[in-house]
Structures are given as structure tokens and as C-alpha cells.
Amino acid sequence: IVKALKRLGAAGASGFSRDRLKDVTESEPLVSVGTWDATGWLEGRDVLLVGPGEEVKNHLEALEYFIEKKKPYVICININPWIPSHLINSWAACNPDRLMLDKEFYAKNQGLLLAPNALLQYVDKDIWNHWTIQDYGVSVESGELKVMPENATIPHALSAIYAIAAVNAGGASNLYLAGFDGYTSEDPRHKQMENALGLYNEQPGVLPLTSITPTSLSIATVSPFSEAVYQGVEKEIFAQRMSA
């Protein structure tokens, strides 16, 4: 909020403008080439992306059941205070403003972080002494989404879309989501996510997205207790729901 107010002041704003407000509240574009090749990183693995939503808290027992039975590789998008760290294999981030909000978490913890190197400069470099960084690059370009071995192009600085791109580059078999609650339809972040998901679904050969917690986003949903999830017919479920 303080940063947005300073940007408005620097821009000489004297009256309300929805477009100007959008400009100052969105993160600055991030460009980072990437030095880590994600090829084969998740070859043949099921992956669970855990978003920041409260549905993780509401369905934690179900998520623990899913993780225990399915044994997916678990990636936490930024941080989620309701899921125990021992259930997470790695974290993912690509948004400078969100990284600064979460810096105390990174300073007090350790682990594996999927993030472009250019992002790390936004906080004290000593924070990363106990972290292993997978430098998957990113560039933010409006209306663009491309998945490549060492980097991705995404339409907005959304850590969730960045992680989804990396999982596809890594050769995962199935991709599940939890805590992707979504926002109200009037919220600009909801529109950004829907726009990015639309661009993603247009890409040939990408993994279908299946949420195992409730979401307001345009994502197929299935119960984490559904036996079909554990019988290797996820793509069939996805196809049926999309055609319904």
C-alpha cells in the first residue's frame, strides 16, 4: 500500500483513475533468463501445487490423506500458513512484492525454492544462505504464455502460473491444485488468473489442471477422496467435466 501511494505521488496523480490505480498496484515486470534446466525434474511424477487460499485450512485432513496416498511432489506457491512444512518438497515464487511480504518466513526457514535469480535481490541476500535455489527464469509479457526448459513467459507476475509452467517443463505426469480459492469476479487478480489460465489452456500438450479443493476459477474440480484419482483416470475425469 505504501509503495502504491509513493508511485501515485511520483506520477503526479491528483484524481481517481482506475487504470492508474491498476498500474501502481501491479508488480514491476520481472525479467530473468534462468540458469537451471527443468527438463526431467519431475519426470513421471504427480505434482500438487498448494496455493495461499483458506480452503487449505478447511480441507487440511483431506489434503493430508491425498498426499499420504498419492505421494505427489508438493510445491507451495509463496507460503501457506496452514499446511505443515514437512509435507512440502519445495516452494515457488516470482512476484517481488509478495516475496518482500514473506521475507520473514524465508529468513527463519530453509528448503528448496523455485525462483528466478533476479527476484532474490529484493531482500537481504543473507536470507538465502539456507535455501537451495532452482533458477527457473521468467519474463512477464501481456497476452503471452510460453513454457520452455529454462524459463517461461507469463502474462502477469503470478507465482502460481510461473510454477505451473515449471511443472510442465519438468515433465510431470499429473498436476493437481489446492488452495486456489480464486477471488470475487470484480477483483483484478481474478481477471488476471482467468486470463492466464485461458492462455495456458490454449497451449498444445500442457497438463490438465485439476483442483482438489473448492475454487471459483475455471478449473476442473474433483474430491481428494475420489477413488478415480488413485486409478490413473484423471484425464478422463477432466475431459468429462470440460464437456459437461
Sequence and secondary structure as in RCSB ss.txt:
>XXXX:A:sequence
IVKALKRLGAAGASGFSRDRLKDVTESEPLVSVGTWDATGWLEGRDVLLVGPGEEVKNHLEALEYFIEKKKPYVI
CININPWIPSHLINSWAACNPDRLMLDKEFYAKNQGLLLAPNALLQYVDKDIWNHWTIQDYGVSVESGELKVMPE
NATIPHALSAIYAIAAVNAGGASNLYLAGFDGYTSEDPRHKQMENALGLYNEQPGVLPLTSITPTSLSIATVSPF
SEAVYQGVEKEIFAQRMSA
>XXXX:A:secstr
 HHHHHHHHHTT  S  HHHHHHHHS    EE  S   TTTTTT EEEEE S THHHHTHHHHHHHHHHH  EEE
EES  TTS GGG SEEE   HHHHHHTHHHHHH  EEEE  GGGGGGS GGGGGGEEEE  EEEE TT  EE SS
EEEESS  HHHHHHHHHHHTT SEEEEES     TTSHHHHHHHHHHHHHHTSTT   EEESS  SSS EE  TT
 GGGGTT HHHHHHHHHH 
